[in-house]
Amino acid sequence: MDQQVLDAMKRWPNVPDVIGWLRLDRRGHWLLIDRNAPGFDEAVDGRGSPITNEQIVAFIGRNYASTDDGRWYWQNGPQRAFAELDLAPWIVRVTEDGDGRQGLVTQTGLACEDVRSWHVDAQGVLYAATEHGPCAVHDLDLGSLDVELEEEDGVDGGRDDGGSEGAQRPGIDPESWDANRGDGNPGDANRRDRNRGALSGRIVWNGRPHRLAPAAPLLAHVVLSPLAASRRHPQR
């Protein structure tokens, strides 16, 4: 974190947290949810407004962290602003060097040097487990990856036995995504239902094949909506 932020935390250690005002959408954009705006309507205004100031976006990125219980936040000076997450704490873009080797870079500009496993949810969202934590792959980059999905017809998508049940779908077509997915309020129904194990498959990453495991275990310790969690457990 920035030194000025660390200094502010020491100087004012008891500033109350902010919950429900910051959102990270499925394409790695930060949005501000102004809940104090006159006439604020969760259904209409809950998506938030994009934060477009490059200095503020960079400041958020440098001071972005998580608590031990899986809540992600921006340390804004002495105050924590907890983030509502549409998919995951990190949204990654796919890069490629001159030799054709692919890499992943987070919305804050961090390179992922250690991609440990690959995962998929029931809607075909692709995730990577990295040294930074769970990452969701930006939907516009899915076409650049060598991926095959299998529909499991109720079979647990986490098996790694090379079975052939279900129809194979080569690649992931970004056009098949629900255009509104992730644009509603964090914690909405289609986000809650996305980890049913309906899909599995494979990805070839820099020449090495990997099975796609279910996304649910990867995200089990991530609080996607601190606001919803605080309403369920006010003691937080």
Secondary structure in CASP SS format (residue, H / E / C, confidence):
PFRMAT SS
TARGET T0000
AUTHOR 0000-0000-0000
METHOD secondary structure of the structure
MODEL  1
M C 1.00
D C 1.00
Q H 1.00
Q H 1.00
V H 1.00
L H 1.00
D H 1.00
A H 1.00
M H 1.00
K H 1.00
R H 1.00
W C 1.00
P C 1.00
N C 1.00
V C 1.00
P C 1.00
D C 1.00
V E 1.00
I E 1.00
G E 1.00
W E 1.00
L E 1.00
R E 1.00
L E 1.00
D C 1.00
R C 1.00
R C 1.00
G C 1.00
H C 1.00
W E 1.00
L E 1.00
L E 1.00
I C 1.00
D C 1.00
R C 1.00
N C 1.00
A C 1.00
P C 1.00
G C 1.00
F C 1.00
D C 1.00
E H 1.00
A H 1.00
V H 1.00
D H 1.00
G C 1.00
R C 1.00
G C 1.00
S E 1.00
P E 1.00
I C 1.00
T C 1.00
N C 1.00
E H 1.00
Q H 1.00
I H 1.00
V H 1.00
A H 1.00
F H 1.00
I H 1.00
G H 1.00
R H 1.00
N C 1.00
Y E 1.00
A E 1.00
S E 1.00
T C 1.00
D C 1.00
D C 1.00
G C 1.00
R C 1.00
W E 1.00
Y E 1.00
W E 1.00
Q E 1.00
N E 1.00
G C 1.00
P C 1.00
Q E 1.00
R E 1.00
A E 1.00
F E 1.00
A E 1.00
E E 1.00
L E 1.00
D C 1.00
L C 1.00
A C 1.00
P C 1.00
W E 1.00
I E 1.00
V E 1.00
R E 1.00
V E 1.00
T E 1.00
E E 1.00
D C 1.00
G C 1.00
D C 1.00
G C 1.00
R C 1.00
Q E 1.00
G E 1.00
L E 1.00
V E 1.00
T E 1.00
Q C 1.00
T C 1.00
G C 1.00
L C 1.00
A E 1.00
C C 1.00
E C 1.00
D C 1.00
V E 1.00
R E 1.00
S E 1.00
W E 1.00
H E 1.00
V E 1.00
D C 1.00
A C 1.00
Q C 1.00
G C 1.00
V C 1.00
L E 1.00
Y E 1.00
A E 1.00
A E 1.00
T E 1.00
E C 1.00
H C 1.00
G E 1.00
P E 1.00
C E 1.00
A E 1.00
V E 1.00
H C 1.00
D H 1.00
L H 1.00
D H 1.00
L H 1.00
G H 1.00
S H 1.00
L C 1.00
D E 1.00
V E 1.00
E E 1.00
L E 1.00
E E 1.00
E E 1.00
E C 1.00
D C 1.00
G C 1.00
V C 1.00
D C 1.00
G C 1.00
G C 1.00
R C 1.00
D C 1.00
D C 1.00
G C 1.00
G C 1.00
S C 1.00
E C 1.00
G C 1.00
A C 1.00
Q E 1.00
R E 1.00
P E 1.00
G C 1.00
I C 1.00
D C 1.00
P H 1.00
E H 1.00
S H 1.00
W C 1.00
D C 1.00
A C 1.00
N C 1.00
R C 1.00
G C 1.00
D C 1.00
G C 1.00
N C 1.00
P C 1.00
G C 1.00
D C 1.00
A H 1.00
N H 1.00
R H 1.00
R H 1.00
D C 1.00
R C 1.00
N C 1.00
R C 1.00
G C 1.00
A C 1.00
L E 1.00
S E 1.00
G E 1.00
R E 1.00
I E 1.00
V E 1.00
W E 1.00
N C 1.00
G C 1.00
R E 1.00
P E 1.00
H E 1.00
R E 1.00
L E 1.00
A E 1.00
P E 1.00
A H 1.00
A H 1.00
P H 1.00
L H 1.00
L H 1.00
A C 1.00
H C 1.00
V C 1.00
V C 1.00
L C 1.00
S C 1.00
P H 1.00
L H 1.00
A H 1.00
A H 1.00
S H 1.00
R H 1.00
R H 1.00
H C 1.00
P C 1.00
Q C 1.00
R C 1.00
END
